[in-house]
């Protein structure tokens, strides 16, 4: 049986997404529709790396955390139990520490809702970019003096689209677990499905053709 999920981004330009995850989450421009899927509350403790010319404040650290969370979208859509964040998360207990040479780490606690294919009931693995500012170029491969980005969709190669399409398990992707990204085991609690969790395809507010990803299951 073939299960099809629909990940939809309404875009401002016809040939490039170039739209932030925050805009999509806030305006419900990215929607998920799938059979046999439900909402879950997901929690985990995360850590993001970034560079700053001076000691960052909490506001700056939160921006880096949100950029890391934006990058959840790509790997989630390729996971065995594919999913998508609802965008209603909370980030608390943010702490910053210096690693020297203008490198900082911010740790935090995350709690939010995702819609995920039925299967896991207590644990769910997510992929986090260790440094979301550098992961795009870290995935670059030169072929015949030309820059290519095999970690993302071959139609959407720009940095502005990377968060939505990247997958470190793509063939030829040079990104390494532990160096460029990490897999975090989160805690989840499934909740009763709501009418807005999974919407009939014909009710989705499309302005451009949707992105279809087929998965067998």
C-alpha positions in Angstrom: 0.0 0.0 0.0 1.3 3.4 -0.9 0.9 6.2 1.6 1.2 9.7 0.3 1.8 12.7 2.4 1.5 16.2 1.2 3.8 19.0 2.4 2.5 22.3 1.1 4.4 25.6 1.0 2.6 28.6 -0.4 5.3 30.7 -2.0 5.8 34.3 -3.1 7.8 33.5 -6.2 7.1 30.7 -8.7 10.6 29.2 -8.9 12.0 29.5 -5.3 10.6 28.9 -1.9 12.8 31.5 -0.2 10.3 31.8 2.7 11.1 31.2 6.3 9.8 28.5 8.5 8.5 31.1 10.9 6.3 32.7 8.1 4.9 29.3 7.2 4.2 28.3 10.8 2.6 31.6 11.7 0.4 31.7 8.6 -0.3 28.0 8.4 1.3 27.9 5.0 2.8 24.6 5.4 0.3 21.8 6.0 0.4 18.1 6.4 -2.2 15.6 5.3 -1.8 11.9 5.7 -3.7 8.8 6.5 -3.0 7.1 9.8 -1.4 10.0 11.4 -2.0 11.9 14.7 -0.8 14.8 16.7 1.8 14.2 19.4 3.3 16.5 22.1 7.1 16.3 21.6 9.7 17.3 24.2 13.5 17.2 24.1 16.6 19.1 25.3 18.6 20.6 22.4 21.8 22.4 21.8 22.8 24.7 18.9 26.3 26.0 18.0 26.9 29.4 16.5 29.6 32.1 16.1 29.3 35.7 17.4 31.8 38.5 17.4 30.7 39.4 21.0 29.0 37.7 23.9 25.4 37.0 22.6 22.4 37.8 24.7 19.3 35.6 25.1 17.5 37.2 22.2 20.4 36.4 19.8 20.6 32.8 21.1 16.9 32.3 20.6 17.2 33.3 17.0 19.9 30.6 16.5 17.7 28.1 18.3 14.7 28.9 16.0 16.9 28.6 12.9 18.0 25.1 14.1 14.3 24.2 14.7 13.4 25.5 11.2 15.8 22.7 9.9 13.6 20.0 11.5 11.3 20.2 8.5 13.5 18.6 5.9 14.6 15.4 7.7 11.2 14.9 9.2 9.6 14.6 5.8 12.0 11.8 4.9 11.9 9.8 8.1 10.4 6.3 8.4 7.6 7.8 10.4 7.3 11.1 8.5 6.0 14.1 10.3 5.9 17.9 10.4 5.9 20.4 13.2 2.8 22.5 13.9 4.8 25.6 14.7 3.3 26.1 18.2 6.4 25.1 20.1 7.8 26.7 23.3 11.5 27.1 24.0 12.5 27.5 27.6 15.5 27.3 29.9 17.9 28.8 27.4 21.5 28.9 28.6 24.6 30.2 26.7 28.2 29.1 27.1 31.4 30.1 25.4 33.5 27.5 23.6 36.3 30.0 22.8 37.3 31.6 19.5 33.9 33.4 19.3 32.0 30.0 19.2 29.0 29.7 21.5 26.6 26.9 22.4 23.0 27.5 23.5 21.1 24.8 25.3 17.4 24.7 25.6 14.2 22.7 26.3 11.7 22.2 23.6 8.0 21.4 23.8 5.7 21.4 20.8 3.1 19.6 18.7 3.9 17.6 15.6 1.8 15.5 13.3 3.4 12.1 12.8 2.6 8.8 11.1 1.2 6.3 13.5 3.8 3.9 15.0 6.0 5.3 17.7 4.2 6.0 21.0 6.8 7.2 23.5 10.0 8.0 21.6 10.7 9.7 18.2 14.1 10.6 16.6 14.7 14.0 15.1 17.7 15.4 13.2 19.1 18.7 14.3 21.7 20.7 12.4 24.6 21.3 14.9 25.3 24.8 13.4 22.4 25.9 11.1 24.5 28.8 9.8 27.1 26.6 8.3 25.3 23.3 7.4 24.4 24.5 3.9 28.0 25.1 2.8 29.1 22.0 4.7 26.9 20.0 2.3 28.5 21.4 -0.8 30.3 19.2 -3.2 32.4 20.5 -6.2 31.8 18.7 -9.4 33.8 19.9 -12.4 34.5 23.2 -10.7 30.8 23.7 -10.0 29.2 23.9 -6.6 26.5 21.3 -6.1 24.4 20.5 -3.0 23.5 16.8 -3.0 22.0 17.0 0.5 18.9 18.8 -0.8 16.4 18.6 -3.7 18.1 19.0 -7.1 15.5 21.5 -8.1 15.8 23.6 -4.9 19.6 24.2 -4.4 19.6 27.6 -2.8 20.4 28.3 0.9 17.0 29.9 1.3 15.3 26.6 0.5 17.7 24.3 2.2 15.9 24.0 5.6 12.8 22.6 3.9 14.4 20.1 1.5 17.6 18.9 3.1 18.2 15.3 4.1 21.6 14.1 5.3 20.9 10.6 4.1 20.6 11.6 0.5 23.0 9.8 -1.8 26.3 11.7 -2.1 25.6 14.0 0.8 28.9 14.7 2.7 27.3 15.7 6.0 28.4 13.5 8.9 26.5 12.7 12.1 28.2 14.1 15.1 30.1 16.7 13.1 27.3 18.5 11.1 24.1 17.1 12.6 23.0 15.0 15.5 20.0 12.6 16.0 18.1 13.3 19.2 15.7 10.9 20.7 12.7 12.9 21.9 9.8 12.0 24.2 6.3 12.0 22.6 2.8 11.6 23.8 0.1 11.0 21.3 -3.1 13.0 21.6 -6.5 12.5 20.2 -6.7 13.7 16.6 -8.4 17.0 16.0 -10.2 18.3 12.8 -7.3 20.6 12.0 -4.6 18.0 12.5 -5.5 16.2 9.2 -7.5 18.1 6.7 -9.2 16.7 3.5 -7.0 17.5 0.5 -9.6 19.6 -1.3 -9.8 22.0 1.7 -6.1 22.9 1.7 -5.5 26.5 0.6 -3.2 25.9 -2.3 -1.8 28.6 -4.4 0.9 26.6 -6.0 1.3 22.9 -6.8 2.0 20.9 -3.6 5.1 18.9 -3.0 4.3 15.2 -3.0 6.5 12.6 -1.3 5.4 9.0 -1.6 6.3 6.5 1.0 5.5 2.8 1.0 4.0 1.3 4.1 
